[in-house]
Amino acid sequence: MSHRFWISMGILGAAIAVVSLSAVAGQAPKSAAPAKAGEKATAAPKAVKAPPAAKGWAPPKTPWGDPDLQGVWNDATSTPLQRPNELSGKDILTDEEAADFQDETARNLSRDRRDGGPEADVNRAFNEYWMDARRLKITEDKRTSLIVDPPDGRIPPQVTLPPERQKARAARAEANARFNAGLPENYTDFSLPVQCIIRTDSPPYLPTIYNNDFHIFQSPGYVVIAPEMIHSSRIIPLDRRPHLGKNLKQWLGDTRGHFEGNTLVIETTNFRTDDGVTFQGSNPATFHITERFTRVSPYQVNYEFTIEDPATWTRPWTARIPWIKIDPEEQMYEYACHEDNYDIVHFLTGARKREKNGETMPQRPVTGAGFQER
């Protein structure tokens, strides 16, 4: 495929960071005292009250008695991970505000728009046919952020990173810039998502522009979560066996689960130390995520996750995302991801040819990080 196509794909994926994840740059005020690298977070996560189950409805059980979470669910929404600065202090929108916010967001996200000139047209990449239409809707409870703790709806401030981590982040940013400019030095400039190793199948699960389905299977003693995006399935034992030894690391981490009432609780540690494995450059050695799945109606599972990483953030934080049951007539197809691996030789050959033609890195950063960062 052409270099221009891949730049377009990069800008397509950038919508994830801009809309669904919100910019980390405008994080919570710095009034919270930052912890030093390696210290424990200064505040423990508060218990966040989840919405009650539908009145008069009892969650179904599997034949062996576990809460039944099986089916294909979709987590797409335009509600941002972090509360926009202009909505600071506002947790829930009124009906009128929600309608306006949803209309404005849907317009901003639309891939059918042709305003802004040729570059904007190309940057929107394809059209709405290829996108998940469900992503244009805000959550039914009209929250202004998916984050429910801290109360300001923002990712907590980061701790001061040690020089080696700052250096690693800068090196990754330079590698991304070279790739987006079509001038990668070698295959290590290709991020893990670009290499089809992991993408949005590594926790936490966050809504994106397409492929937002998840298939949950259950059997006695196990739960399996198969994301639509890329090719992995998390096979989660429920027998409270211990985690793997600390020296055995995995792309998706090591997950153990159990039921607390009607809620499936899963905890994951032991992530590989490769750059980009854990969320937003957090430290794989200290990154710990607890996920909770609670079925609240025949058509909805609440997915909630709490991230703790005292080497990255000053305190733990929690987000909640509704997973909506999709039409049984729909089918989740296999997502085969390997073309970038096959094309590495073409990317590198093209880069060397551009260099011979005198091309150099642009003076300003190339926009559109694609699937470069989680």
N, C-alpha and C positions, 0 to 999 in steps of 0.2 A: 504494500500500500504506500501511497505517496507521503512524503514528510508533511505536506500540508494537511493531509487527512489526520495524521497523528497529533499535530498541533490542535486541530479542531476537536479531536477526542479529549485532549488535555483540557481545553477550555470547557468542554461539556462536563467533565468531572469536577471542574473547579466550582460549579454550582453547589456541590456538596459542602465545601468549606464555607462558601459565602452565605448560603441560605439555610441549609439544614443544621450546620454546626455552629454558625455565627462566628465572628472573628474573636479570637482569644485576646486580641490586643486591648479590647475594652473590658477587661475583667473587673472583678469586684474591687471596690475601693481598697486602698492600701492600709486601711485602719487596722486590719487584722495583723497581729505580730507574726512575721514570717518565721518559720522554723529553719534551723540550720540544716544543711544537707546531712542526711543520715539520721536525723532526730525523728522521733515520732510526731505525728500530726498534733497540733495544739488543741484541736477540738474533735471529740468523737462524733460520729454521725448520729443525728437525732432520729428517733423513730418517726417515720413519716406515715401519717394516716392515709391508707389507701381508700379509694372510693368503695362503698359497700356493693355487694352483689345485688343483682336485680331482685326486686321484691317478689316474694313468693316463689323464687326459683332456687332449686337445690342443685349444686354442681353434680354432674353425673360421675359414676365410678366405673372403672374397668372391671372385667369379670373377676379379677383377683383382689379388688378392693381399693386400688389407688385412685386418686382424682384423675379424671379422664381429660387429658390435654390434647388428644390426638386430632389431626387434621392439618389442613394447609391454611396458614395465617399470613396476613400482610400488614407490615408496619409503616407504610408510606404516610407521610403527613408533611404539610408545609410549616407546622409549628416548629420554630427553631429550637435547637438544643439549648442555647442561652437566650435569656430575655434581651431584646433589643434595648439599647440605651434610651431611646425615646419613650419606652414603656416602663422605665425604671419606677419601681414602687407599685406597679399594677400587676397583680397576679392573675386576675380573671378579666376578660373583656366582656362588655355588655353585648347584647345581641346586635346592636347597630355597629359597634366597634368591630365585632367579630366579622360581620359581613363585609365591612370596608377593608379590614386587614386581609381577609381571604381573597377578595377581588384584586386588591393591589398586588398581593403575593403571587396570585395565579398569573397576572399579567407579566410580572417581572420574570417568572419562571418559564413562560411560554416559549417554546421552540418554533412556533409558527410566526412569530413577529419578524417583520422584514424591515423595520425602521433602523436607523443608525448607520446606514451605509453598508458597503460590501463586507468590510471587516467584521462588523457586528453580526451580519447575517451568517458568515462562515463560522464565527465563534460560537454561535448557538447550536451549530452542528445538527444536521438533519432536520427533523420536525417533530411535532407532538406524537406522531404515530409510534415512534420508538420509545417514548417515555411512559412512565407509570402515571396514569391520570389521577390515581388516588393521592399522589403527592401534592396535588393542588388544594387539598382540603386541610383545614386546621383540625385539631382534636375536638371531639364532641363537647368536652368540658370547657372549651374556649380558653385554655391556659395560654399564657404568653411565652412560656418556655417549657421544654421537656424536663429541665432540671427542677426538682421540687425541694432540694436541700443542697446548698444554703437557700434561705428564704428569698434572697435577691435574684434567684434564678440564674446565677452565673457560676462558671467554673472558678474555684478559689484561686487566689494569687499563687504564683509559683515561688518556691523557695529559691535562694541563690544557688545556682548550679555550680559545681566545681569546674575548674578550667578544662578538665578532660572531656566533660560532657558538653560544655560550650563549644569546644573544638570539634567534637563529633557532629554536633548539630550544624555548625558552619560548613563542615565538609559535605554533609548530606545536602544542604541547600545549594552548594556549588555544583554537586553532581546533578541535582534536579535541573538546575539552570542549563548545564551543558546538554542534557538530554533534550530539554524543551527547545533548545536552539538548534537541534540536529547535529550537535558536535560532541557526542559522548566519547570519552577517552578510551573506555573499555567496558566490558559487560557489567562491572560493579557500579557503573553510573545508572544502571537500570534498577529501579526500586523493586521491592518484593512484589507489590501488586502488578507492576508492568511485566515482571517475570512469571506471572501467574502462579506464584507460590502461595500467598495469602492475599485476601482483599477485604471484603466486608464480611467474611465468614469467621473472622476472629473477634472474640468479644471485646467491647460491648457491641451489640447489634444496634445499628443506627439507620434511620431511613435515608435513602439516596434517590437518585433520579430514575432508576429502573431496577428490576430484579429484587423486589422487596418481599418475596414470598419465603416462608419457612415451613417445612413439613416436619411435624412432630410425630414420632412413632413411640409406642410403649410396649414393653413385654415385662413379665415378672422379674423385678430386680434391675431393670434398665430403662432409660429414656434416651432416645436418639433425636437430635435436632439437625436437620439437613437444610442449610440455606440454599436459596436459588442461585445466589451469586457464587461463582467458581465451583469447587468440586469437593468440599470437605463435609464430613458429618461428625458431630461430636457424640461419641458413645459414652453415656454417663452412668456409672454403676451407682446403685442406691443402697448398698449393703454396709455403708460407713467404713469401708476399707481405708487404710491410711493412704495419704498421697505418696507418689513416687519419691524416691530419694532426691535430695536437692540437686544432685549433680546430673540428673536426667532431665533435660529440657526438651520442650516440644513447641512446634509452631503455634498451636492453639492452646498451649498450656495443658496442665493436668487437672481434670475436672472431677469432682465428687459431689453427689447429690443426696438429698433426703427430702421427705415431705414433712412440713409443719402444718398440720391441719389440711386445708385444701391448697396450700401453696408448695410448689416445688422450689426448693432452695438449692442452688448449686454454687460451689466455690472453686475458683480456679487460680492456681499458682504455677510455678515451674515453666515460665515462658522462656523461649530461646532468647539469647542476648543480641541477636541480629538487629540492626537498626531498622525501625519501622514495624516491629512485631507488635508492640503494645501501643495504646492510644496516645496520639499527639506527642510522641517522643518521650513518653514516661520511661522510668527505669525498670527494665524487665526483672531485675534482681529483687526489687521491692514492690513491684506492681501486684496488687491483689484485688480481685473482683468477685463480688457476691451478686448473683442474679436470682431474681424471684419471679416465678410464673404463677399467676392466680387467675383461674377462669371465673369471670364475674357475670357472664351471661352465656346463652347458647352461641352467641356470635362474637364474643370478645374475651381475650386473655390480656390481663395487664402484665406487661414485662417491665420489671424494675431492676435497676442495677446500681450498686454502690461501689465506687472505685476508691481504694486506699493506696496511696503511694507517698509516704512521708519524705521521700527523696526528690519528689517533684512538686507536690502541692502542699500548702500549709494546713489542709484539713481534708478529710474524706468528703465526697459529694455524691449525690444520688439523682437519678433521672427515672422518669416513668413514661413508657410509650404504650399506647393501646395497640394490640394486635387484633385485627379484624378478620373473621373467618371469610374466606373467599367463596365464591359461588362453586358448589360441588361440580358444576358442569365444566369448570376450568380445570386445566391440568398443568402441573409444574414440570417443565421439560428440563432435560440435562443441560447444564451450562458447561460447554467444553472450552477451556482456556489454555491455548498453547501457541497461538500464532506469533506472539512476541518472541518466544524462545526460538522458533524457527527463523524469525526475521532478524535475530541479533547480528548475523553476518552482514545483512543488508544495511542495517543501521550503522554498523561500524565502517563498512566499505564506503557508504555515502558520506560519513563524517570525514574520512581521510581524503575523499575526492574534493569535498568542500574546502578543506584546509589547503590542498594543492591549488585550488582556484583562488586562494587568498581570503577566504571567509574566516572571520574571527568572531569571538563572542560579542554580542551586542552590548552597547554601553549601558542600556537600561535592562532590568530583569524582564525575561519573557513571561508573559502572563499565561495562566492555564497549567496548573500542576497535574492535571489528569488524576490518575490513581497513584500519584507519587507519595502522598502522606495519608495516614489515617488520622 
